[in-house]
Amino acid sequence: MERGGGTRQRRNPVLVRPNAAKRHLHQHQANVADKKVPAPNYFGVEAFLVLACLTVSLLILPLVLPPLPPPPSLLLLLPVCLLILLMVLAFMPTDVRSMATSYL
Protein backbone atom coordinates (compact mmCIF):
# COMPACT_ATOMS: atom_id res chain seq x y z
CA MET A 1 0.00 0.00 0.00
CA GLU A 2 1.30 3.42 -0.83
CA ARG A 3 1.39 6.44 1.39
CA GLY A 4 -1.31 9.00 1.02
CA GLY A 5 -4.04 6.41 0.72
CA GLY A 6 -4.39 6.88 -3.04
CA THR A 7 -3.62 4.31 -5.63
CA ARG A 8 -1.24 5.48 -8.28
CA GLN A 9 -0.10 3.56 -11.25
CA ARG A 10 3.63 3.28 -11.62
CA ARG A 11 4.99 3.87 -15.07
CA ASN A 12 7.62 1.55 -16.30
CA PRO A 13 10.43 3.75 -17.68
CA VAL A 14 11.43 1.03 -20.15
CA LEU A 15 8.03 0.87 -21.82
CA VAL A 16 7.41 3.91 -23.97
CA ARG A 17 4.55 4.34 -26.35
CA PRO A 18 5.71 4.07 -29.98
CA ASN A 19 4.00 7.29 -31.06
CA ALA A 20 5.60 9.24 -28.22
CA ALA A 21 9.02 7.82 -29.11
CA LYS A 22 8.59 8.78 -32.77
CA ARG A 23 7.38 12.27 -31.82
CA HIS A 24 10.35 12.74 -29.49
CA LEU A 25 12.77 11.56 -32.20
CA HIS A 26 11.18 13.92 -34.74
CA GLN A 27 11.43 16.86 -32.33
CA HIS A 28 15.07 16.01 -31.61
CA GLN A 29 15.88 15.89 -35.33
CA ALA A 30 14.09 19.22 -35.86
CA ASN A 31 16.08 20.80 -33.01
CA VAL A 32 19.34 19.49 -34.48
CA ALA A 33 18.39 20.78 -37.94
CA ASP A 34 17.52 24.23 -36.54
CA LYS A 35 20.91 24.70 -34.90
CA LYS A 36 23.45 26.49 -37.03
CA VAL A 37 26.40 24.19 -37.54
CA PRO A 38 29.52 26.17 -38.42
CA ALA A 39 31.35 25.14 -41.54
CA PRO A 40 34.59 23.28 -40.84
CA ASN A 41 37.65 25.49 -40.95
CA TYR A 42 40.32 23.79 -42.97
CA PHE A 43 42.88 26.42 -42.04
CA GLY A 44 43.07 27.75 -38.53
CA VAL A 45 44.52 31.12 -37.62
CA GLU A 46 47.95 29.61 -36.95
CA ALA A 47 48.05 27.80 -40.29
CA PHE A 48 46.96 30.97 -42.09
CA LEU A 49 49.77 32.95 -40.42
CA VAL A 50 52.34 30.29 -41.35
CA LEU A 51 51.17 30.32 -44.97
CA ALA A 52 51.25 34.14 -45.06
CA CYS A 53 54.82 34.22 -43.64
CA LEU A 54 55.92 31.58 -46.14
CA THR A 55 54.44 33.58 -49.01
CA VAL A 56 56.13 36.80 -47.89
CA SER A 57 59.47 35.03 -47.47
CA LEU A 58 59.23 33.53 -50.96
CA LEU A 59 58.57 36.99 -52.36
CA ILE A 60 61.18 38.93 -50.36
CA LEU A 61 64.12 36.54 -49.91
CA PRO A 62 65.06 36.27 -53.62
CA LEU A 63 65.33 40.06 -53.73
CA VAL A 64 67.54 40.23 -50.63
CA LEU A 65 69.83 37.21 -50.96
CA PRO A 66 72.76 37.25 -53.37
CA PRO A 67 72.53 35.03 -56.46
CA LEU A 68 73.80 31.51 -55.99
CA PRO A 69 76.22 29.73 -58.33
CA PRO A 70 74.71 27.06 -60.60
CA PRO A 71 74.63 23.53 -59.20
CA PRO A 72 76.95 20.83 -60.58
CA SER A 73 75.75 19.16 -63.77
CA LEU A 74 75.40 15.74 -62.11
CA LEU A 75 72.93 17.21 -59.65
CA LEU A 76 70.86 18.53 -62.56
CA LEU A 77 70.54 14.96 -63.87
CA LEU A 78 68.74 13.80 -60.71
CA PRO A 79 65.26 15.17 -61.59
CA VAL A 80 65.63 13.91 -65.16
CA CYS A 81 66.49 10.40 -63.91
CA LEU A 82 63.54 10.45 -61.50
CA LEU A 83 61.20 11.45 -64.32
CA ILE A 84 62.48 8.63 -66.54
CA LEU A 85 62.08 6.11 -63.71
CA LEU A 86 58.50 7.23 -63.06
CA MET A 87 57.64 7.02 -66.77
CA VAL A 88 59.05 3.46 -66.97
CA LEU A 89 57.09 2.41 -63.88
CA ALA A 90 53.88 4.01 -65.18
CA PHE A 91 53.95 2.19 -68.51
CA MET A 92 55.37 -1.13 -67.29
CA PRO A 93 52.89 -3.98 -67.80
CA THR A 94 51.75 -5.72 -64.64
CA ASP A 95 50.67 -9.28 -64.05
CA VAL A 96 46.97 -8.81 -63.33
CA ARG A 97 46.47 -12.42 -62.24
CA SER A 98 48.78 -11.95 -59.25
CA MET A 99 47.12 -8.65 -58.28
CA ALA A 100 43.48 -9.68 -58.55
CA THR A 101 42.95 -11.61 -55.35
CA SER A 102 39.52 -11.59 -53.80
CA TYR A 103 38.96 -12.05 -50.10
CA LEU A 104 35.18 -12.27 -50.38
C-alpha positions as CSV (number, residue, x, y, z in Angstrom):
1,M,0.0,0.0,0.0
2,E,1.3,3.4,-0.8
3,R,1.4,6.4,1.4
4,G,-1.3,9.0,1.0
5,G,-4.0,6.4,0.7
6,G,-4.4,6.9,-3.0
7,T,-3.6,4.3,-5.6
8,R,-1.2,5.5,-8.3
9,Q,-0.1,3.6,-11.2
10,R,3.6,3.3,-11.6
11,R,5.0,3.9,-15.1
12,N,7.6,1.5,-16.3
13,P,10.4,3.7,-17.7
14,V,11.4,1.0,-20.1
15,L,8.0,0.9,-21.8
16,V,7.4,3.9,-24.0
17,R,4.6,4.3,-26.4
18,P,5.7,4.1,-30.0
19,N,4.0,7.3,-31.1
20,A,5.6,9.2,-28.2
21,A,9.0,7.8,-29.1
22,K,8.6,8.8,-32.8
23,R,7.4,12.3,-31.8
24,H,10.4,12.7,-29.5
25,L,12.8,11.6,-32.2
26,H,11.2,13.9,-34.7
27,Q,11.4,16.9,-32.3
28,H,15.1,16.0,-31.6
29,Q,15.9,15.9,-35.3
30,A,14.1,19.2,-35.9
31,N,16.1,20.8,-33.0
32,V,19.3,19.5,-34.5
33,A,18.4,20.8,-37.9
34,D,17.5,24.2,-36.5
35,K,20.9,24.7,-34.9
36,K,23.4,26.5,-37.0
37,V,26.4,24.2,-37.5
38,P,29.5,26.2,-38.4
39,A,31.4,25.1,-41.5
40,P,34.6,23.3,-40.8
41,N,37.6,25.5,-41.0
42,Y,40.3,23.8,-43.0
43,F,42.9,26.4,-42.0
44,G,43.1,27.7,-38.5
45,V,44.5,31.1,-37.6
46,E,48.0,29.6,-37.0
47,A,48.1,27.8,-40.3
48,F,47.0,31.0,-42.1
49,L,49.8,32.9,-40.4
50,V,52.3,30.3,-41.3
51,L,51.2,30.3,-45.0
52,A,51.3,34.1,-45.1
53,C,54.8,34.2,-43.6
54,L,55.9,31.6,-46.1
55,T,54.4,33.6,-49.0
56,V,56.1,36.8,-47.9
57,S,59.5,35.0,-47.5
58,L,59.2,33.5,-51.0
59,L,58.6,37.0,-52.4
60,I,61.2,38.9,-50.4
61,L,64.1,36.5,-49.9
62,P,65.1,36.3,-53.6
63,L,65.3,40.1,-53.7
64,V,67.5,40.2,-50.6
65,L,69.8,37.2,-51.0
66,P,72.8,37.2,-53.4
67,P,72.5,35.0,-56.5
68,L,73.8,31.5,-56.0
69,P,76.2,29.7,-58.3
70,P,74.7,27.1,-60.6
71,P,74.6,23.5,-59.2
72,P,77.0,20.8,-60.6
73,S,75.7,19.2,-63.8
74,L,75.4,15.7,-62.1
75,L,72.9,17.2,-59.6
76,L,70.9,18.5,-62.6
77,L,70.5,15.0,-63.9
78,L,68.7,13.8,-60.7
79,P,65.3,15.2,-61.6
80,V,65.6,13.9,-65.2
81,C,66.5,10.4,-63.9
82,L,63.5,10.4,-61.5
83,L,61.2,11.4,-64.3
84,I,62.5,8.6,-66.5
85,L,62.1,6.1,-63.7
86,L,58.5,7.2,-63.1
87,M,57.6,7.0,-66.8
88,V,59.0,3.5,-67.0
89,L,57.1,2.4,-63.9
90,A,53.9,4.0,-65.2
91,F,53.9,2.2,-68.5
92,M,55.4,-1.1,-67.3
93,P,52.9,-4.0,-67.8
94,T,51.7,-5.7,-64.6
95,D,50.7,-9.3,-64.0
96,V,47.0,-8.8,-63.3
97,R,46.5,-12.4,-62.2
98,S,48.8,-12.0,-59.2
99,M,47.1,-8.7,-58.3
100,A,43.5,-9.7,-58.5
101,T,43.0,-11.6,-55.3
102,S,39.5,-11.6,-53.8
103,Y,39.0,-12.1,-50.1
104,L,35.2,-12.3,-50.4
